[in-house]
């Protein structure tokens, strides 16, 4: 999502101690209840230890590019889109968190890192950010 040769900026966005928020749009298999989403909001315990609480909200399906191959479609099982914001960045963390509460991730899109977001960018598009806007 962010391409940079600025090591300080890269560390600020990705290192766990920086506590930089990362927001993902997550399509899950099924329709989790508020009680199940509250588990993510409180933090869950994965094999590598407990996660910090996440910000989790239901959302309408975002206007995003088609996925190839397409996400599997099952007529009897709905899918739900969530906005999940975390400050950690463990390997496959969001996927493991949703699976932990019984709702596997079908599609995962990083929508925001720190204050940088996809906004209206489409696949293949990019936006140069002036150095004056980095601090």
C-alpha positions in Angstrom: 0.0 0.0 0.0 2.9 2.4 0.7 6.1 2.4 -1.3 8.8 4.4 0.3 12.6 4.7 0.5 12.2 6.6 3.8 13.3 4.2 6.5 11.9 6.3 9.4 8.5 6.5 7.7 8.5 2.8 7.0 9.4 2.0 10.6 6.7 4.4 11.9 4.0 2.6 9.8 5.1 -1.0 10.3 7.0 -1.6 13.6 4.7 -2.8 16.4 6.2 -0.4 19.0 5.0 2.5 16.8 1.3 1.6 17.5 0.4 2.7 14.0 -3.2 1.8 13.1 -3.9 -0.5 10.2 -7.4 -0.8 8.9 -8.6 -3.7 6.8 -11.8 -4.4 4.9 -12.6 -8.0 5.6 -15.1 -10.2 3.9 -16.0 -13.2 6.2 -17.9 -16.4 5.6 -21.1 -16.1 7.5 -22.8 -13.4 9.6 -21.2 -12.9 13.0 -23.3 -11.7 15.8 -22.4 -8.6 17.9 -21.4 -10.9 20.7 -18.9 -12.7 18.4 -17.6 -9.3 17.1 -17.2 -8.2 20.8 -14.7 -11.0 21.2 -12.5 -9.3 18.6 -13.1 -5.9 20.2 -11.9 -7.4 23.5 -8.9 -9.3 22.0 -8.7 -13.0 21.4 -6.0 -15.5 22.3 -4.2 -17.0 19.3 -1.5 -19.7 19.3 1.2 -17.0 19.6 -0.6 -15.2 22.4 -3.4 -12.7 23.1 -4.2 -10.0 20.6 -4.8 -6.4 21.6 -8.4 -5.2 21.3 -9.4 -4.4 17.7 -11.9 -1.8 16.4 -14.5 -3.8 14.5 -17.5 -2.5 12.7 -19.9 -4.0 10.1 -19.7 -2.2 6.8 -21.4 -2.2 3.4 -19.6 -4.0 0.7 -16.9 -1.6 -0.6 -16.6 -0.6 -4.2 -13.4 -2.5 -5.0 -11.9 -4.4 -7.9 -13.0 -7.9 -8.9 -11.0 -10.7 -7.3 -9.5 -13.3 -9.5 -10.3 -16.0 -8.9 -13.6 -14.9 -7.5 -14.4 -15.6 -3.8 -16.5 -18.7 -3.5 -20.2 -18.2 -3.5 -22.5 -20.4 -1.4 -26.2 -19.7 -1.8 -27.1 -20.8 1.8 -24.3 -19.0 3.6 -24.1 -15.2 3.6 -20.9 -13.2 3.7 -20.3 -10.1 5.8 -18.0 -7.2 5.3 -16.2 -5.8 8.4 -13.8 -2.9 9.0 -11.1 -4.2 11.4 -8.5 -1.8 12.8 -5.5 -3.2 14.7 -2.2 -1.7 15.9 -0.3 -5.0 15.9 0.9 -6.6 12.7 1.4 -10.3 13.3 1.6 -12.8 10.5 -1.9 -13.3 9.0 -3.3 -11.8 12.2 -6.7 -10.6 10.9 -7.3 -13.9 9.1 -6.5 -15.9 12.3 -8.7 -13.6 14.5 -11.8 -14.1 12.3 -11.2 -17.8 12.0 -10.8 -18.0 15.8 -14.4 -16.7 16.3 -15.6 -19.1 13.6 -15.8 -16.9 10.5 -13.0 -17.5 8.0 -11.8 -14.6 6.0 -12.7 -14.8 2.3 -11.2 -11.5 1.2 -8.8 -9.1 3.0 -7.9 -5.6 1.7 -5.6 -3.2 3.6 -7.5 0.1 3.4 -5.4 2.3 5.6 -2.0 2.5 7.3 -1.6 5.3 9.7 -3.1 8.3 8.0 -2.5 6.9 4.5 -5.6 5.4 2.9 -6.7 3.9 -0.4 -9.4 6.5 -0.8 -10.5 6.3 -4.5 -7.3 4.7 -5.8 -8.0 1.9 -8.3 -5.7 -1.1 -9.1 -2.6 0.2 -10.9 -3.1 3.8 -9.7 -0.8 5.6 -7.3 -0.5 8.9 -5.6 2.7 10.8 -4.8 2.6 12.4 -1.4 4.8 15.5 -1.0 7.4 15.2 1.7 5.8 18.2 3.5 2.7 16.1 4.2 4.6 13.2 5.8 4.9 14.6 9.3 
